[in-house]
Amino acid sequence: MRSEKLFTEAKNLMPGGVSSPVRAIKPYPFYTRSAAGSRLMTEDGECLIDCCLGYGPLILGHAHPTVREAICACTEDGWLYGTPAEKELTLARMLIADHPSVDMVRFVSSGSEATMAAIRLARGFTGREDFIKIEGGFHGAHDGVLIKAGSGATTMGVPDSAGVIPDVVRHTLQVPYNDLEALSGILENNDNVAAFILEPVLGNVGPILPDDGYLAEVRKITEEHDVLLIFDEVITGYRLGIGGAQVKYGVTPDLTTFGKIIGGGLPIGCFSGRRDIMQLTAPAGPVYQAGTFSGNPLSLSAGIACLKYLHDNRGLYSKLEKNAQIIGESIPWARKGGFVNLGSMFKLFFRNAPPRNYLEAKESDTQAFSLFWNKMMKKGIFLPPSQFETNFLSVAHTDDDVATIAGAYSSCL
Ligand SMILES: Cc1ncc(COP(=O)(O)O)c(C=O)c1O
């Protein structure tokens, strides 16, 4: 197998042989030679139906013609200016128009950068030091958010990575998802909290869905304590529909982070929100943030093309949801209880019922998941290789693809 050979050499060239840990599938990952539509073509000559889609950005599928044309057209004009360009305004206008909470935006190059800056901005605005995140929630790979799940809500955070110093994460507090009491409990005893950051729908553990009224109550509690609410919509932005989770659930955060889909598959991030808060960002204000590749014309071109397509074809969201439901219906009854689906995000947890938080998700039978994942690969279907990563569908998945995926779920389970 060519992939095996490449990986053997890669392990000498790059730590673990990969550029990001989740890709280090055991015993070796397949290498992708090219991708088109719903398919990945591997270096081993396989053609796989892709339900990972770059971990979310590719809602239009691989190499969608509309996005490709925009990227190609942009290359004619150069791909990095180091100066402002009009495309920044175009994408900014779209994000502002689609999200009632967003008055201003700052483009960055990744979701990690966006959440790091949003937390800094919240601290700069409030003058407070602590922030709260969801236990097990993922906001990228910067120091402040790399905290062990289960460290306890009111105690100091424990680093989840060597090299992260306790002094940094002692300002990171955690609450379980869907637990309003825990949130109120912290805020009643701590007046040094700048912000509560959460994925409104927990995409990184699942998906795990909010209880009825949870997000609205979170908004109320944070407002009562004058704590900024940051929605991390890096996954859910334009995935759950135009306007993301905040429009779907009718809850208005103070700040929002975006990434993934808003770059049409090219690297991007964005933090955004209320004008009075955003105005504190440098050079307008004292909260420093900068980046060589921020607002680069290629990512903006791809993002603008992608968002235009989504606007012009709004009906695609209900079709995507229907396709995910078809897959859910194919699951044998004994396993059905663990199926979760929202729009084009779906996952089968190997447990009896959908989890409500990270600790419940962790009770899933990961060995069973692993067996299932390998069987699905043999059927030519690439699912994200973890029980705790969301599966995605794209507009490029045809009815035949969906039927093939559904059939594979049914037989592999
Ligand atoms: C919710 C969320 N926030 C932030 C990030 C980090 O984004 P990036 O990988 O672009 O740095 C991710 C990445 O998966 C994410 O899912």
The ligand as an SDF file (V2000), in Angstrom:
LIG
                    3D

 16 16  0  0  0  0  0  0  0  0999 V2000
  -15.7830   24.8340   17.5040 C   0  0  0  0  0  0  0  0  0  0  0  0
  -14.3720   24.9950   17.0430 C   0  0  0  0  0  0  0  0  0  0  0  0
  -13.6950   26.0770   17.4090 N   0  0  0  0  0  0  0  0  0  0  0  0
  -12.4260   26.2850   17.0150 C   0  0  0  0  0  0  0  0  0  0  0  0
  -11.7740   25.3710   16.2270 C   0  0  0  0  0  0  0  0  0  0  0  0
  -10.3850   25.6170   15.7740 C   0  0  0  0  0  0  0  0  0  0  0  0
  -10.3950   25.9340   14.4200 O   0  0  0  0  0  0  0  0  0  0  0  0
   -9.0910   25.7370   13.5210 P   0  0  0  0  0  0  0  0  0  0  0  0
   -8.8620   24.2640   13.4030 O   0  0  0  0  0  0  0  0  0  0  0  0
   -9.4290   26.4120   12.2190 O   0  0  0  0  0  0  0  0  0  0  0  0
   -7.9790   26.4200   14.2370 O   0  0  0  0  0  0  0  0  0  0  0  0
  -12.4520   24.2200   15.8160 C   0  0  0  0  0  0  0  0  0  0  0  0
  -11.7740   23.2200   14.9750 C   0  0  0  0  0  0  0  0  0  0  0  0
  -12.2490   22.1530   14.6960 O   0  0  0  0  0  0  0  0  0  0  0  0
  -13.7780   24.0350   16.2270 C   0  0  0  0  0  0  0  0  0  0  0  0
  -14.4630   22.9550   15.8630 O   0  0  0  0  0  0  0  0  0  0  0  0
  1  2  1  0
  2  3  1  0
  2 15  2  0
  3  4  2  0
  4  5  1  0
  5  6  1  0
  5 12  2  0
  6  7  1  0
  7  8  1  0
  8  9  2  0
  8 10  1  0
  8 11  1  0
 12 13  1  0
 12 15  1  0
 13 14  2  0
 15 16  1  0
M  END
$$$$
